[in-house]
């Protein structure tokens, strides 16, 4: 690898596993995705990746009186559009139907 270049590492966990953590030169990265990008390779670099069993949670769905729209899932590597991995982040919008004042959203 040439110094100063961008490096993109992609891993594919075995079925039923997910990324637990990436470490670069002994420092844990803020990244749970299957892809790690080093923007500017500046030195000899040691990269480690650890895996853990896959745990998925359901994202709330639309119901009577309201609509749920998923805005973003981080990471977006696991499950289907209605699931988020453990320790992942999901942002969604809940919109009441016309004339509905309150509703209960099961999470």
KOLLOLO-381654 format. One record per residue (C-alpha): x, y, z; residue number from 1. Coordinates in steps of 0.2 Angstrom, whole numbers. Layout:
<rec xx="X" yy="Y" zz="Z" pos="NUM"/>
...
END
This chain:
<rec xx="0" yy="0" zz="0" pos="1"/>
<rec xx="6" yy="17" zz="-4" pos="2"/>
<rec xx="7" yy="30" zz="10" pos="3"/>
<rec xx="-7" yy="43" zz="10" pos="4"/>
<rec xx="-19" yy="32" zz="0" pos="5"/>
<rec xx="-37" yy="27" zz="5" pos="6"/>
<rec xx="-39" yy="9" zz="11" pos="7"/>
<rec xx="-57" yy="1" zz="11" pos="8"/>
<rec xx="-58" yy="-16" zz="21" pos="9"/>
<rec xx="-74" yy="-26" zz="19" pos="10"/>
<rec xx="-77" yy="-42" zz="29" pos="11"/>
<rec xx="-92" yy="-54" zz="28" pos="12"/>
<rec xx="-96" yy="-62" zz="44" pos="13"/>
<rec xx="-102" yy="-80" zz="45" pos="14"/>
<rec xx="-121" yy="-82" zz="45" pos="15"/>
<rec xx="-128" yy="-77" zz="62" pos="16"/>
<rec xx="-113" yy="-66" zz="66" pos="17"/>
<rec xx="-110" yy="-48" zz="66" pos="18"/>
<rec xx="-96" yy="-36" zz="69" pos="19"/>
<rec xx="-92" yy="-33" zz="87" pos="20"/>
<rec xx="-78" yy="-21" zz="84" pos="21"/>
<rec xx="-64" yy="-15" zz="73" pos="22"/>
<rec xx="-47" yy="-10" zz="80" pos="23"/>
<rec xx="-34" yy="0" zz="71" pos="24"/>
<rec xx="-17" yy="1" zz="79" pos="25"/>
<rec xx="-25" yy="-5" zz="96" pos="26"/>
<rec xx="-38" yy="9" zz="96" pos="27"/>
<rec xx="-57" yy="3" zz="95" pos="28"/>
<rec xx="-66" yy="12" zz="80" pos="29"/>
<rec xx="-83" yy="19" zz="81" pos="30"/>
<rec xx="-89" yy="8" zz="67" pos="31"/>
<rec xx="-101" yy="-8" zz="68" pos="32"/>
<rec xx="-102" yy="-9" zz="49" pos="33"/>
<rec xx="-94" yy="-23" zz="38" pos="34"/>
<rec xx="-84" yy="-10" zz="30" pos="35"/>
<rec xx="-69" yy="0" zz="38" pos="36"/>
<rec xx="-61" yy="15" zz="28" pos="37"/>
<rec xx="-44" yy="22" zz="32" pos="38"/>
<rec xx="-45" yy="38" zz="23" pos="39"/>
<rec xx="-26" yy="42" zz="23" pos="40"/>
<rec xx="-14" yy="27" zz="27" pos="41"/>
<rec xx="1" yy="36" zz="35" pos="42"/>
<rec xx="10" yy="22" zz="43" pos="43"/>
<rec xx="11" yy="3" zz="45" pos="44"/>
<rec xx="-6" yy="-1" zz="52" pos="45"/>
<rec xx="-13" yy="-16" zz="61" pos="46"/>
<rec xx="-31" yy="-19" zz="59" pos="47"/>
<rec xx="-41" yy="-31" zz="69" pos="48"/>
<rec xx="-60" yy="-36" zz="68" pos="49"/>
<rec xx="-70" yy="-46" zz="81" pos="50"/>
<rec xx="-86" yy="-54" zz="78" pos="51"/>
<rec xx="-101" yy="-59" zz="90" pos="52"/>
<rec xx="-117" yy="-68" zz="88" pos="53"/>
<rec xx="-130" yy="-58" zz="77" pos="54"/>
<rec xx="-144" yy="-51" zz="87" pos="55"/>
<rec xx="-158" yy="-42" zz="78" pos="56"/>
<rec xx="-172" yy="-31" zz="85" pos="57"/>
<rec xx="-188" yy="-26" zz="76" pos="58"/>
<rec xx="-191" yy="-8" zz="71" pos="59"/>
<rec xx="-208" yy="-2" zz="75" pos="60"/>
<rec xx="-221" yy="-3" zz="60" pos="61"/>
<rec xx="-235" yy="7" zz="55" pos="62"/>
<rec xx="-252" yy="3" zz="64" pos="63"/>
<rec xx="-269" yy="10" zz="66" pos="64"/>
<rec xx="-269" yy="28" zz="67" pos="65"/>
<rec xx="-250" yy="31" zz="63" pos="66"/>
<rec xx="-237" yy="28" zz="50" pos="67"/>
<rec xx="-219" yy="24" zz="53" pos="68"/>
<rec xx="-205" yy="29" zz="41" pos="69"/>
<rec xx="-187" yy="23" zz="43" pos="70"/>
<rec xx="-176" yy="38" zz="40" pos="71"/>
<rec xx="-159" yy="29" zz="43" pos="72"/>
<rec xx="-151" yy="13" zz="50" pos="73"/>
<rec xx="-133" yy="13" zz="56" pos="74"/>
<rec xx="-125" yy="1" zz="51" pos="75"/>
<rec xx="-137" yy="-5" zz="37" pos="76"/>
<rec xx="-128" yy="-21" zz="35" pos="77"/>
<rec xx="-139" yy="-33" zz="45" pos="78"/>
<rec xx="-157" yy="-39" zz="44" pos="79"/>
<rec xx="-170" yy="-33" zz="33" pos="80"/>
<rec xx="-178" yy="-16" zz="32" pos="81"/>
<rec xx="-188" yy="-19" zz="47" pos="82"/>
<rec xx="-174" yy="-24" zz="58" pos="83"/>
<rec xx="-159" yy="-16" zz="67" pos="84"/>
<rec xx="-144" yy="-25" zz="74" pos="85"/>
<rec xx="-140" yy="-24" zz="93" pos="86"/>
<rec xx="-130" yy="-8" zz="97" pos="87"/>
<rec xx="-135" yy="-1" zz="80" pos="88"/>
<rec xx="-145" yy="15" zz="78" pos="89"/>
<rec xx="-161" yy="18" zz="69" pos="90"/>
<rec xx="-170" yy="35" zz="66" pos="91"/>
<rec xx="-188" yy="34" zz="61" pos="92"/>
<rec xx="-203" yy="46" zz="60" pos="93"/>
<rec xx="-220" yy="43" zz="67" pos="94"/>
<rec xx="-234" yy="52" zz="58" pos="95"/>
<rec xx="-252" yy="52" zz="65" pos="96"/>
<rec xx="-266" yy="49" zz="52" pos="97"/>
<rec xx="-278" yy="64" zz="49" pos="98"/>
<rec xx="-289" yy="67" zz="64" pos="99"/>
<rec xx="-279" yy="56" zz="76" pos="100"/>
<rec xx="-273" yy="65" zz="91" pos="101"/>
<rec xx="-264" yy="52" zz="101" pos="102"/>
<rec xx="-258" yy="34" zz="98" pos="103"/>
<rec xx="-247" yy="21" zz="106" pos="104"/>
<rec xx="-232" yy="15" zz="97" pos="105"/>
<rec xx="-226" yy="-3" zz="102" pos="106"/>
<rec xx="-207" yy="-4" zz="103" pos="107"/>
END
